[in-house]
Amino acid sequence: MLRLGVVVMTVCGLAACAHAGNERPVAAGATSNVDTPTAVAPAPSPVVPSSAAPSKSVKASPTKKPTPHPSTTLKKTVAAGGDTGGLKSPPPTGDGVPQLGSGTFTVASGGTDIVGTGSTLVKYRVEVENGIVWGSNPVWTPAHVADVVDTAIAGPRGWTMSAAHPVTYGPEKLTNMSWSFQRVSGDDYSVRLRLATPGTVDKLCGQVGVTTQGVYSCRYGQTILLNLRRWLKGIPQFPADTTFHDNTINHEMGHFLGFAHMKCPGAGQPAPIMQTQTIALNGCTLNSFPFLADGTFVSGPWAPS
């Protein structure tokens, strides 16, 4: 019996030690059931709702420009005509302007995206006559001429402004017209602009009944001929600078879009782009673009061309 008692006491002592080793400390003020200890599982990690999870910062997308969606491409021809008048004497000589080239042309390579968001797309091609002996004059390569034309066409007051301010002009029966533009180098063009020597302009324009007198430009079919003399020399009161070239390009393009000429609407007012400003201002002030900065289309009484 004594030996059995020692064994029982030994087992009970070991159990008590094991119980003491598994006991968790209790914070002050808390109660504990010592008689029936309960194993405590580690506290689970808090679950963060997906909506509360931090999100990665997202950069704002840049505002995209409106994508041009012209509804039609301009396919037309224009009647033969020229901005002639005022010069009845023989054409000037001795001014250093090359008089004649080869009569063939080189097309400016490449092209542009569509410029503007007007409903009617005008595809234009730029060409320069070959065989011009430039002498002391600046050399106008096809790429250089194309750059000047592109800049005039895309100007903030150019014909592309018609998208925001559609044009209505009763004498030409134009209503809510707007245009977009694209330079191309292939054969699918609406109009081509050709910079040519006075002799070549006289010859080609003469074939359609227009007398350009070694000075003026003309248009016919899908062709606009820009006279090299005007391009290089301008006129005495209007030198051949960027403003002059803008005036020439916008005026001639206006003819292709369907406008004849306009008269000065009143002394001191901006001249309409379709006025023959290189011949006479008639009281108006020089203006090289179709629109004013506020979107007003500058117009005047109709005149034949």
Residue pairs with C-beta under 8 A, 6 or more apart in sequence:
19 37
22 37
22 39
23 37
24 40
26 32
66 117
68 114
68 115
68 116
68 117
68 121
68 180
69 117
70 114
70 117
70 118
70 119
70 120
70 121
70 180
71 119
71 120
72 119
72 120
72 121
73 120
73 121
73 122
73 123
73 190
74 120
74 121
74 122
74 123
74 179
74 190
74 191
74 257
75 190
76 190
77 220
77 221
77 222
78 219
78 220
78 221
78 222
78 255
78 256
79 220
80 205
80 208
80 209
80 210
80 218
80 219
80 220
80 221
81 210
81 218
81 219
81 220
81 255
81 305
82 205
82 210
82 211
82 212
82 216
82 217
82 218
82 219
83 216
83 217
83 218
83 251
83 261
83 276
83 278
83 279
83 305
84 210
84 211
84 212
84 213
84 216
84 218
85 276
85 279
86 279
86 280
87 213
87 215
87 216
90 214
91 198
91 213
91 214
91 215
91 229
92 214
92 215
92 229
95 229
95 233
96 135
96 136
96 137
97 137
97 197
97 198
97 228
97 229
97 232
97 233
98 132
98 133
98 134
98 135
98 137
98 197
98 228
99 197
99 198
99 199
100 197
100 198
100 199
100 200
101 129
101 130
101 131
101 132
101 196
101 197
101 199
101 200
102 129
102 130
102 131
103 129
103 131
103 200
103 203
104 129
104 130
104 131
105 127
105 128
105 129
105 130
105 194
105 196
106 127
106 128
106 130
106 142
107 125
107 126
107 127
107 142
107 185
108 125
108 126
108 127
108 128
108 142
108 143
108 145
108 146
108 183
108 185
109 142
109 143
109 185
110 146
110 183
110 185
111 182
111 183
111 184
111 185
112 150
112 181
112 182
112 183
113 182
114 121
114 180
114 181
114 182
115 150
115 153
115 154
115 160
115 180
115 181
115 182
116 154
116 159
116 160
116 161
116 162
116 163
116 178
116 179
116 180
116 181
117 160
117 163
117 178
117 180
118 159
118 160
118 162
118 163
118 177
118 178
118 179
118 180
119 163
119 178
119 179
119 180
120 177
120 178
120 179
120 180
121 179
121 180
121 181
121 182
121 190
122 179
122 180
122 181
122 182
122 190
122 191
122 253
122 256
122 257
123 181
123 182
123 183
123 184
123 188
123 189
123 190
123 191
124 149
124 153
124 181
124 182
124 183
124 184
124 189
124 190
124 191
124 192
124 193
124 253
125 183
125 184
125 185
125 186
125 189
125 191
125 192
125 193
126 142
126 145
126 146
126 149
126 183
126 192
126 193
126 195
127 142
127 192
127 193
127 194
127 195
128 140
128 141
128 142
128 145
128 194
128 195
129 194
129 195
129 196
129 197
129 200
129 228
132 197
132 228
134 140
137 232
138 232
140 195
140 231
145 195
146 183
148 242
148 245
148 249
149 183
149 193
149 249
150 183
151 246
152 158
152 245
152 246
152 249
152 250
153 159
153 160
153 181
153 183
153 249
153 253
154 160
154 181
155 246
155 250
155 289
156 293
157 289
157 290
157 291
157 292
157 293
158 250
158 289
158 290
158 291
159 179
159 181
159 250
159 253
159 254
159 257
159 290
160 179
160 180
160 181
161 290
161 291
161 295
162 177
162 178
162 179
162 290
162 291
162 297
163 178
163 179
163 180
164 295
165 291
165 295
165 296
165 297
166 176
166 177
166 178
167 174
167 176
167 177
167 178
167 290
167 297
168 174
168 175
168 176
168 177
169 259
169 297
169 299
171 260
171 302
172 258
172 259
172 260
172 302
174 258
174 259
177 257
177 258
179 257
189 222
190 222
190 256
191 222
191 223
191 224
191 253
191 256
192 222
192 223
192 224
193 224
193 226
193 249
193 252
194 223
194 224
194 225
194 226
195 226
195 228
195 231
196 204
196 225
196 226
196 227
196 228
197 228
198 212
198 214
198 215
198 227
198 228
198 229
199 214
200 225
201 212
201 214
201 216
201 217
201 218
201 225
201 227
201 228
202 211
202 212
202 213
202 214
204 218
204 223
204 225
205 211
205 212
205 218
205 220
205 225
206 212
208 218
208 220
210 218
210 220
212 218
212 225
212 227
214 227
214 229
215 227
215 229
215 230
216 227
216 230
217 224
217 225
217 226
217 227
217 230
217 248
217 252
218 224
218 225
219 225
219 252
219 255
219 256
224 252
224 253
224 255
224 256
226 248
226 252
230 240
230 248
230 278
231 240
231 245
231 248
232 240
233 240
234 240
234 241
234 244
234 278
235 278
238 244
238 247
238 277
238 278
238 286
243 286
243 288
244 288
246 288
246 289
247 273
247 277
247 278
247 286
247 287
247 288
248 278
250 273
250 288
250 289
250 290
251 273
251 274
251 277
254 273
254 274
254 290
255 274
255 305
259 274
260 274
260 302
260 303
260 304
260 305
261 274
261 275
261 276
261 302
261 303
261 304
261 305
262 272
262 274
262 275
262 299
262 300
262 301
262 302
262 303
263 275
263 282
263 300
263 301
263 302
263 303
264 271
264 272
264 275
264 281
264 282
264 283
264 284
264 300
265 272
265 284
265 298
265 299
265 300
265 301
266 283
266 284
267 283
267 284
268 283
268 284
268 285
269 284
269 285
270 284
270 285
270 287
270 292
270 298
271 277
271 281
271 284
271 285
271 286
271 287
271 298
271 300
272 284
272 287
272 298
272 299
272 300
273 287
273 288
273 289
273 290
273 298
274 299
274 300
275 281
275 282
275 284
275 300
275 303
277 284
277 286
277 287
287 298
289 298
290 297
290 298
291 297
291 298
292 298
